[in-house]
């Protein structure tokens, strides 16, 4: 695109979309990493009675943090546009 003769006409929009798509890519990668780790931790702290018994304070803390993370994911889902959520 940067070699196009129409670059000057659309330079501002091209810059915006390059930045926006880069932000979306970064957020997508981080969410993937968080989700993989979260799936493991959720099974450990929420679904394991043994861990709840051995680490009651940490399990309670995790439940609160779990709600916050779910709220963030729900916010992203409700926005329906990646650009709105990620920028």
C-alpha positions as CSV (number, residue, x, y, z in Angstrom):
1,X,0.0,0.0,0.0
2,X,2.8,2.4,0.8
3,X,3.9,2.4,-2.8
4,X,0.5,3.3,-4.2
5,X,0.0,6.6,-6.0
6,X,-3.1,7.1,-3.9
7,X,-1.2,7.0,-0.7
8,X,-1.4,10.7,0.0
9,X,-5.2,10.7,-0.4
10,X,-5.7,7.9,2.1
11,X,-2.5,8.2,4.2
12,X,-4.4,9.2,7.4
13,X,-6.8,6.3,7.1
14,X,-4.1,3.8,6.3
15,X,-2.1,4.9,9.3
16,X,-5.2,4.6,11.5
17,X,-6.0,1.1,10.3
18,X,-2.4,-0.1,10.5
19,X,-2.3,1.0,14.1
20,X,-5.8,-0.4,14.9
21,X,-5.1,-3.8,13.3
22,X,-1.7,-4.0,15.1
23,X,-3.5,-3.3,18.4
24,X,-6.2,-5.9,17.7
25,X,-3.5,-8.5,16.9
26,X,-1.7,-7.8,20.1
27,X,-4.9,-8.0,22.2
28,X,-5.9,-11.2,20.4
29,X,-2.6,-12.8,21.3
30,X,-2.7,-11.7,24.9
31,X,-6.3,-12.9,25.3
32,X,-5.3,-16.3,23.9
33,X,-2.5,-16.6,26.4
34,X,-4.7,-15.5,29.3
35,X,-7.5,-17.9,28.2
36,X,-5.1,-20.9,28.1
37,X,-3.7,-20.1,31.5
38,X,-7.1,-19.2,32.9
39,X,-8.6,-22.5,31.9
40,X,-6.0,-24.3,33.9
41,X,-6.3,-22.1,36.9
42,X,-10.1,-22.2,36.8
43,X,-10.1,-26.0,37.1
44,X,-7.6,-25.8,39.9
45,X,-9.1,-23.1,42.1
46,X,-12.9,-23.3,41.3
47,X,-13.5,-27.0,40.4
48,X,-11.1,-28.7,42.8
49,X,-12.5,-29.3,46.3
50,X,-9.0,-30.3,47.5
51,X,-7.4,-27.0,46.5
52,X,-10.3,-25.1,48.0
53,X,-9.7,-26.9,51.3
54,X,-5.9,-26.5,51.2
55,X,-5.8,-22.9,49.9
56,X,-9.1,-21.3,51.0
57,X,-7.8,-17.7,50.8
58,X,-6.3,-18.0,47.4
59,X,-9.4,-19.8,46.1
60,X,-11.6,-17.0,47.4
61,X,-9.4,-14.4,45.8
62,X,-9.4,-16.3,42.5
63,X,-13.2,-16.3,42.4
64,X,-13.2,-12.5,42.6
65,X,-10.6,-12.2,40.0
66,X,-12.4,-14.7,37.8
67,X,-15.5,-12.5,37.9
68,X,-13.4,-9.5,36.8
69,X,-11.9,-11.4,33.9
70,X,-15.3,-12.7,32.8
71,X,-16.6,-9.1,32.9
72,X,-13.8,-8.0,30.6
73,X,-14.5,-10.8,28.2
74,X,-18.2,-10.1,28.3
75,X,-17.5,-6.4,27.6
76,X,-15.5,-7.4,24.5
77,X,-18.3,-9.7,23.3
78,X,-20.9,-7.0,23.8
79,X,-19.0,-4.4,21.9
80,X,-19.2,-6.6,18.8
81,X,-16.3,-4.7,17.1
82,X,-12.7,-5.6,17.7
83,X,-11.6,-2.0,17.0
84,X,-13.9,-0.7,19.7
85,X,-12.7,-3.2,22.3
86,X,-9.0,-3.2,21.5
87,X,-8.2,0.5,20.9
